[in-house]
Amino acid sequence: MKRLLFTAIFIISQFLFISCEKEEIGGTATQKMAGEWYVKVVAIDDNGDVVYEDEDLFGLGYFHLDTYNSAANIPTEMWINDNGNFWDFKAKIKVDLDAMTFHAEDVQNEAYDSRLTITDGKILLGAATTPSGMPADSIVFNVSFSDDDFPENYGYAQYRIAGFRYTGFKNDD
């Protein structure tokens, strides 16, 4: 009986010890570039110069934009999504993790039926200063849309979206 009790206690203690081991949870393939961003949009000409004195063309101010991993979990693509805050776009884009750059050439907009192109996309680590004066990562890219007639009608080429990694602090909103 003692032997049976000892064996049972030994087995149970081994089970409890093994079940308490923690597994390390890995990140996603594009986690360096993924994030929630607080960005602003301006209209630019072919030289990249802001076209209007009032830089906030649509009166949006800062708005949220997300970049995140694709389901394929590969280091060469991610999603970019403005969540309907500006043009209502969501697209899978190509990334270079080493250079922290991204682009998309005439890709499908998954938010609705249109196409978009993103050029000169980059994330700069620690290069932005938030409204509260703290350093944060910076994002900047140029974007154009197949169904957009504003550039032709108002004399600019595309939009530049730029901002900083969202901190969640009230002083940075």
C-alpha positions as CSV (number, residue, x, y, z in Angstrom):
1,M,0.0,0.0,0.0
2,K,2.9,2.4,0.9
3,R,4.5,1.6,-2.4
4,L,1.3,2.4,-4.4
5,L,0.8,5.6,-2.5
6,F,4.4,6.7,-3.0
7,T,4.1,5.9,-6.8
8,A,0.9,7.9,-7.1
9,I,2.3,10.9,-5.3
10,F,5.5,10.7,-7.5
11,I,3.4,10.6,-10.7
12,I,1.2,13.4,-9.7
13,S,4.1,15.6,-8.6
14,Q,5.9,15.0,-12.0
15,F,2.7,15.9,-13.9
16,L,2.3,19.1,-11.9
17,F,6.0,20.0,-12.4
18,I,5.8,19.5,-16.2
19,S,2.5,21.3,-16.6
20,C,4.0,24.4,-14.9
21,E,6.7,24.9,-17.5
22,K,6.2,28.0,-19.6
23,E,6.4,27.9,-23.3
24,E,8.0,30.9,-25.0
25,I,5.5,32.7,-27.2
26,G,7.0,34.0,-30.4
27,G,6.2,37.2,-32.2
28,T,5.0,37.7,-35.8
29,A,7.2,37.9,-38.8
30,T,6.6,41.7,-39.3
31,Q,6.3,42.7,-35.6
32,K,9.1,45.4,-36.1
33,M,6.9,47.2,-38.5
34,A,3.5,46.4,-37.1
35,G,1.6,48.9,-35.0
36,E,-1.0,51.5,-34.4
37,W,-0.1,54.9,-35.8
38,Y,-1.4,58.4,-35.3
39,V,-1.0,60.1,-38.7
40,K,-2.0,63.1,-40.8
41,V,-2.5,63.4,-44.6
42,V,-1.4,66.2,-46.9
43,A,-1.7,66.7,-50.7
44,I,1.7,66.8,-52.5
45,D,2.9,67.5,-56.0
46,D,5.2,65.4,-58.2
47,N,8.2,66.9,-56.4
48,G,6.8,65.9,-53.0
49,D,6.1,69.4,-52.0
50,V,2.9,70.2,-50.0
51,V,0.4,71.9,-52.4
52,Y,-1.9,73.9,-50.1
53,E,-1.1,76.4,-47.4
54,D,-3.6,74.5,-45.1
55,E,-1.7,71.2,-44.9
56,D,-4.8,69.4,-43.6
57,L,-6.6,69.2,-46.9
58,F,-9.7,67.3,-45.7
59,G,-9.8,68.7,-42.1
60,L,-9.1,65.3,-40.6
61,G,-6.3,66.2,-38.2
62,Y,-4.6,63.2,-36.9
63,F,-6.3,59.8,-37.3
64,H,-5.5,56.1,-36.5
65,L,-3.8,53.8,-39.1
66,D,-2.8,50.2,-38.5
67,T,0.0,48.0,-39.9
68,Y,-0.1,44.4,-39.1
69,N,1.1,40.9,-40.0
70,S,-0.6,38.9,-42.8
71,A,-2.0,35.4,-42.1
72,A,0.9,34.0,-44.1
73,N,3.2,35.3,-41.3
74,I,6.1,36.0,-43.7
75,P,8.6,38.8,-43.4
76,T,7.9,40.2,-46.9
77,E,4.3,41.3,-46.6
78,M,1.9,43.0,-44.1
79,W,-1.4,44.8,-44.1
80,I,-2.0,48.5,-43.9
81,N,-5.4,49.7,-42.9
82,D,-6.8,53.2,-42.3
83,N,-10.0,51.7,-40.8
84,G,-12.1,54.1,-42.8
85,N,-10.6,57.2,-41.2
86,F,-9.3,58.7,-44.5
87,W,-10.0,57.0,-47.8
88,D,-11.2,53.7,-46.4
89,F,-8.3,51.6,-47.6
90,K,-6.9,48.2,-46.6
91,A,-4.2,46.5,-48.6
92,K,-1.6,43.9,-48.4
93,I,1.8,45.5,-49.1
94,K,5.4,44.4,-49.7
95,V,7.9,45.1,-46.9
96,D,11.7,45.0,-46.5
97,L,12.3,44.4,-42.7
98,D,16.0,45.2,-42.9
99,A,15.5,48.6,-44.5
100,M,12.1,49.1,-42.7
101,T,10.5,50.1,-46.0
102,F,7.2,49.2,-47.7
103,H,5.4,49.7,-51.0
104,A,2.5,48.5,-53.1
105,E,2.0,48.8,-56.9
106,D,-1.6,49.0,-58.1
107,V,-2.9,46.5,-55.5
108,Q,-6.5,45.7,-54.6
109,N,-8.1,47.8,-51.9
110,E,-9.8,45.2,-49.7
111,A,-12.1,47.8,-48.1
112,Y,-14.0,48.3,-51.3
113,D,-13.5,47.8,-55.0
114,S,-10.6,50.1,-56.0
115,R,-6.8,49.9,-56.4
116,L,-4.0,51.8,-54.7
117,T,-0.3,52.5,-55.0
118,I,2.0,53.2,-52.1
119,T,5.5,54.6,-52.7
120,D,8.4,55.7,-50.4
121,G,7.0,54.0,-47.4
122,K,9.3,53.8,-44.4
123,I,9.3,53.4,-40.7
124,L,12.0,55.2,-38.8
125,L,12.7,54.0,-35.3
126,G,12.7,56.7,-32.7
127,A,12.6,59.5,-35.3
128,A,9.3,61.2,-34.3
129,T,8.5,63.4,-31.4
130,T,5.0,63.1,-30.0
131,P,2.9,66.1,-29.0
132,S,4.0,65.5,-25.3
133,G,7.6,65.7,-26.4
134,M,8.5,62.0,-26.1
135,P,10.4,60.1,-28.8
136,A,8.4,57.5,-30.9
137,D,8.8,55.6,-34.1
138,S,7.8,57.5,-37.3
139,I,5.9,56.3,-40.4
140,V,5.7,58.1,-43.7
141,F,4.5,57.1,-47.2
142,N,2.8,58.4,-50.4
143,V,-0.4,56.9,-51.6
144,S,-2.7,57.3,-54.6
145,F,-6.1,55.7,-55.4
146,S,-7.5,54.6,-58.8
147,D,-10.9,56.1,-58.0
148,D,-9.6,59.5,-56.8
149,D,-10.3,62.5,-59.1
150,F,-9.3,65.1,-56.5
151,P,-5.6,65.3,-57.7
152,E,-6.6,66.0,-61.2
153,N,-9.3,68.5,-60.3
154,Y,-7.3,70.4,-57.7
155,G,-3.8,70.2,-59.0
156,Y,-1.8,67.8,-56.9
157,A,-0.3,64.3,-57.6
158,Q,-1.0,62.2,-54.5
159,Y,-1.2,62.1,-50.7
160,R,1.6,61.9,-48.1
161,I,0.6,60.2,-44.9
162,A,3.0,60.7,-42.0
163,G,2.9,60.4,-38.2
164,F,4.1,58.5,-35.1
165,R,3.5,55.2,-33.4
166,Y,0.4,55.7,-31.2
167,T,1.3,55.9,-27.5
168,G,-2.1,55.8,-25.9
169,F,-1.2,58.7,-23.7
170,K,-3.8,61.5,-23.5
171,N,-1.2,64.2,-24.0
172,D,-0.3,62.6,-27.4
173,D,-3.9,62.6,-28.8
